[in-house]
Amino acid sequence: MILEHKKKSCHVILPVFYDVIPSQVRHQTGCFAKAFGRYEELFMTETDERKREYLRNKVEGWREALREVANLAGMDLRNDANGHESKFIHKIIKVIGAKLNRKVLYVAPYMIGMEYRVRNINSWLQDKSADVGIAVIYGMGGIGKTTIAKDAYNSNFNKFEGSSFLASIREISQRPDGLVRLQRQLLSDILKKKEEQINCVDEGIIKIKDYIGCKRVLVVLDDVDCRDHFDKIIGMRHWFYPGSKIILTTRNKHLLKAHEVFRIFEVEKLHDWESLELFSWHAFKQDHPVEGYVKQSKEVARRCGGLPLALEVLGSSLSGKNLDIWESALQKLAAIPDSQIIAKLRISYDSLQDDHTKRLFLYIACFFIGEDKSFIVRILDGCKFHTIVGIDNLIDRCLLTINGRNELMIHQLLRDMAREIVCQESPKEPGKRSLLWDHEQSLNVLTEKTGTEIVEALYLDMHVLNNSAENSNQIELKTEAFARMRNLRLLQLNAVKIKGGFKDFPKRLTWLSWHRFSLKSMPSDFPMESLVALDLSHSKLEHVWKGTKVLKSLKILNLSHCHGLTYTPNFTIFPNLEDLILEDCIHLVKVHKSIGELNKLVFLNLKGCKNLTKLPSEFHCLTSLRTLDMSGCSKLDPSADAITIYSTSTTNGVESGSWLFKHFVLKPRKVPESIYFSLATLPRSLITLSLTQCNLSNDGLTRSLGSLSLLQDLNLSMNPISSLPESIKYLTMLKSLRLDNCERLESLPELPNSLAMLNAGYCSSLQMVTNPPNLFTCLELDVPNCEKLVEVQDIFTLKPIRNVDPEITKNLSLDLVELESLGNLDLKYSNHMTRVITRGEVQVLFECGIYSTLLPRSWFRGLCCDFKRTGSGLSFNVPSHANHKVQALNVYILYAYAGDEDPTYFKYLFLEMDRSASASDSFYEYRKFFGRGCVEIGNMSKDMIWRYWPVCKCVPDCGQDWLWSSHWKSGHQFIIEAGDEIVVLPEETKNFKVKEVGVQIVWDEDEENGRKHNTNVDLSPYLDRPGRYFLNHYFPTPFQQYYDKLQGKAVEESYISKVTQSMLDYLHQFEK
C-alpha cells in the first residue's frame, strides 16, 4: 500500500532498518526467509486453484516490495548510530524534518533564474563557522533580493535555535514607532512567544542584547536603507551567539562600514532565456510563449531588461489578452513606462541624499549611457557637478554600474524612469524641460523657437528622424532658435544645418558634439570659451578655425573621420588639451609642431592616417602622453634615425641631455618643421602603444623599443617582422603583447616577467615560443591558427620521430626502420592549442613528462604488455622486483571505430572538408568526431589520479584500429611503486570505443639510473586538489587555481575536481 501510494503521489519513503540489514530485506534471508516459508507452505496446501494463485501473487508482491524498499536510501541502526537507539531516533527526526521542507514565508511560485543564486547563500548559511556572519544581498529594485532572502530563510531557519525575518524595514521604519515595532517582532520570533513590551528604541536594544547572546540565530533584515536601522534593530554584531547569521537585503552596497568583514551577494539581472521563461509563466502559465505570441513575448522580455518585477507585472497584465491588446501595450511601453514598475524603481532615486546627485543621475541617464567614465567626468565636472563622488553614490544605490570597458551603464527601465521624471517637469511643453533627448521634440523646439532658459542639454540627430541624408538636408534651422537657451551646457547634433550668425549663441556650452558639421571651418564668432569637449567627427572641415583666441577649458578634441583635413590646427590655443583624436583623417599629411607644447596631452589617436609620413621633432616633448595609437600609419618610416636640433640665440649645436639622438650637427641651424618618424622619438611616458599595420621592420624595433620602460600594452599586429628584439625583455612593466597576423614571425625571444597576455594568432611562420613567463600563474597565451608551431617551452614539444631519442622510440614500441619502409607518411594532426589541423610525417608529443603518439595498430611491432585487458579499463597491482624500481609505465590504448555511419561516409566527408574548410573549421569538426582522447591513471593505494588530455594527436580514420602509445616517466609527483594498485581508464567517445588496454612496466636496475631517467617536470601547477592532477593545456581552471593558491586566495571546488571525483568513484566501482 505504501509503495502504491508513493507511485501516485509525491510522498517520500524513508526505510528504517532496525536490527536488520538491507541485504536481508533485499534477498529475504534470516527472519524474512522463515516468515515467507510459512506463507508459502500455507498457499501450497490450499486446494482451491484460484485462491492458491491469489496467495502466490500476493506473496510475490510482498517480495518485490521488500526488494524495492531495500534499494531506497534509508536509515540503518548499525551504520547511522553504531547501535545507539537514542542517537538513531534523533537522526531520524532530523532527516524527516529536512525532508518535510517546512516553509514559513510565501515565495513566488516561479523561481526562474533564482535557484543558483539561492544556492550560494545556502552554502554560506550552512558553512558551520563559529563566527557571527553577515551577508548583504544587494541589487537594484525589483531584481529579486527579497525573493532570494525568503527562499534561503525557508531552507535554513530550522537549522538555527531561533530565527526572524523582518520585512520592509525601510517602509516600516518611517512610521511612528516603526523601529520599536520591528524590535518587538524580532524578540517575539526568537523567543517564540508574544511580543515583548518595549516602550522606546533604546530599551529595545538592551533587551535584544540580553536575548540574542544566548542562542544561535538567523536574522534577515529586508530592505534596509541606512546603517542606523541596522544598529537600532539588532544592535552590535559582537552581541550575537557564535555561529549566528545575519542577512540584509538592500539597494545600498556600502551599507556596512568598510572595515567590517561581511559577504556580498550581488543579484544580477536575468539572462535572456530566463527572462522569456519567467514572462511566459506569468503570461501563459507555461515555460514558453504560445504560438502567435512569440515575437511579442520576446520584445516585452527584452524591454524588461532581465528585471523579474517587470516580467511579473507585464506578464500578468497581458495574460489572456488578445494580440491587438498586446501590440497596443507594446506601443504604450515604448512611450510611457509602466507606472507600477516606475514607482518601485523610483524608491532608489528618491532616497538619494541631495538634488545634486539626482541631477547627475538624470544627466547620465539621458545622455551618457555607454560612454567612458573619464570622458563623462571631465564634461560634467565642467558643468559644476562633483562627478566622481556622485557616480560612487549612484553605484552604491544600484542606479548605475560600470562595465569592464569603464563605461557607465544604466538599466533600461531605470533610464525610462529618469526620462519620465524629466518629462514631468513640463508634461506639455518640452521647451520648458531641462533635458531634451528625444529628437522629434528637440526638432520641434528648435523649429518653433520655444526653447527657454530652463533647457540645459539638447540632442538632435537628423539621421534618426530621416532615413536618408537627402531628406535631412531639407531642414535648415536658424541660430536664433538657441537665443533664449542661455543655460544650455550640452549640445549634441548630427547632420544638422544651422544658418545665421553665432554671436548670440549660448555661451555656457561645455560639450559640443556636432557630427557631419557642414562648414569648412568653425565660424569665428562661435562662442567656445567654456568648451571642455569639442567633437566634430565626420565633418567637412578643411581648417578647424582661423581664430587665435586661447581656449583654456578645452580638454578633448575629436576630429576623427574628417577626410578633408590635411593639416592640424596650431595647438598653442589649447594649452590644457588632454585627448586628441584624429582617427581616419586619411588626407592628413602634417601635424603642427606646436603639438610638443601640449604638456597635458594624455591620449593621442592617429589610427588610419595612412598619408601621414612625418611627425614633428617636438613629438618627444609630450611628457604626459600615456596612450598612442598609430595603427595603419603605414607611410611612417619607423626605421629612420631621429634628428632633433635646437637653435638658440646663445649656443651652437644640439641641446645637451637628450637621450634620443644618434647624429649631431654642430653648427647653427634653423629647427626643421618636421622629420621622419622614429620609434626613438616616442615619449618615455607611454603606457599603451598600438603600431598595428605600420609596416614595421626588424631594424626599426631593434633600435629603440627597449627605451619605453613604462609600456604596459603593446600591439604590433599585422607587421612584416620576423623576430622581436632581445631588448623587449627590458620592458619590465609590459602586461599585454599582441602579435596577431605577423605572418613572417618565426620565433619569440625571452619576454618580460610582467607579461600577463600574449596574443600571437595567425602567425603562420611561428615555430617556437621560448620561455613564456608566468606560464602557470597569470599568463593568458593565445596562439590560434599558428600552423607551424611545434614547441612552446615548458608546455609541449612535437618532434618528427627521427629526432626522438631511440630509447623513447623503443618504449613507444615503434621501429624507425619499419616506419621508413612504409614510404612517405602523410598524416593529419589535431592541435588543441593552435586549434588547427596540419599534415606531416610521424610525430611524437612530449608534454607533462609524457611521450605519446597515435598511429594505426598495424604500424606497431613487438608490442609487449605486462598487463592487458579487453574492454575500456585495466586494473593491476605492481609486482615486486628485487633491487629494481619503477622507471616508467608504457601505456597502450587500442581504439576501434564504433559509430553508426558507414566508415566510407566519413572518408568522403573529410575529403570534402579538407578541400573546402579552413584549418580551424576542420579542427572543430575533427574534434567532434574523435573527442579529446582523455586517459586517466589512478594509483588507488596512494589516492592519486592523473587525468591527461594530450594537446596534439594524430587524426584517425575509420577504416582500421588505432593505437595510442605513451611513455609516462616516474617522478616525485607521478609515483608508482611495487605493491601499488593501479587503474587505467581511457575515455570513450561517440564514434570510437576502447577495444583493449595494455601496460608495460619499465624497471631500473639501480637508484642512480632511476634518478637519471625520472622526469623533472613539475606537475604542481596541474594540481586541481590534493592528489588530483589535471594534465592539459587547453583548459585553464587548474592554472587559475594554482595562481589563486599562490596569492593566498580561497579556492572553491572546481568543476574538474568534481569530474575527477566522479571518475574516482567509478574507478572504485570498476575495481570491485
Buried (B, 14 or more C-beta within 10 A) or exposed (E): EEBEEBEEEEEEEEBBBEEBBBEBBBBBBEEBEEEBEEBEEEBEEBEEEEEBEEBBEEBEEBBEBBEBBBEEEBBBBEEBBEEEEEEBBEBBEEBEEEEEEEEEBEBBEBBBBBEEBBEBBEEBBEEEEEEBBBBBBBBBBBBBBBBBBBBBBBBBBBBBEBBBBBBEBBEBBEEEBBBBBBBBBBBBBBBEEEBBEBEEBEBBBEBBBEBBBEBBBBBBBBBBBBEEBBEBBBBEBEBBBEBBBBBBBBBBBBBBEEEEEBBEBBBEBBEEEBBBBBBBBBBBEEEBBEEEBEEBBBBBBEBBBBBBBBBBBBBEBBEEEEEEEBEEBBEEBEEEBBEEBBEBBBBBBEBBEEEBBBBBBBBBBBBBBEBBBBBBBBBBBBBEBBBEEBBBBBBBBBBBBEEEEEBBBBBBBBBBBBBBBBBEBBEEEBBBBBBBBBBEBBBBBBEEBBBBEBBBBBBBBBBBBBEEEEEBEEBEBEBBBBBBBBBBBBBBBBBBBBEBEBEBBBEBBBBBBBBBBBBEBBBEEBBBEBBBBBBBBBBBBBBBBEBEEEBEBBBBBBBBBBBBBBBBBBBEBBBBBBBBBBBBBBBBBBBBBBBBBBEBBBBBBBBBBBBBBBBBBBBBBBEEBBBBBBBBBBBBBBBBBBBBBBBEEEEEBBEEEEEBBEEEEEEEEEEEEBBBBBBBBBBBBBBBBBBBBBBBBBEBBBBBBBBBEBBBBBBBBBBEBEBBBEBBBBBEBBBBBBBBBBBBBBBBBBBBEBBBBBBBBBBBBBBBBEEBBBBBBBBEBBBBBBBBBBBBBBBBBBBEBEEBEEEBBBBBBBBBEEBBEEEEBEBBBBBBBBBBBBEBEBBBBBBBBBBBBBBBBEBBEEBEBBBBBEEBBBBBEBEEEEEBBBBBBBBBBBBBBBBEEEEEEBEEEBEEBEEEBEBBBBBEEBBEBBBBBBBBBBBBBBEBBBBBBBBBBBBBBBEEBBBBBBBBBBBEBBEBEBEBBBBBBBBBBEBBBBBBBBBBBBBBEEEEBBEEBBBEBBBEBBBBBEBBBBBBBEEEBBBBBBBBBEEEEEBEEBEBBEBBBEBBEBBEEBEE
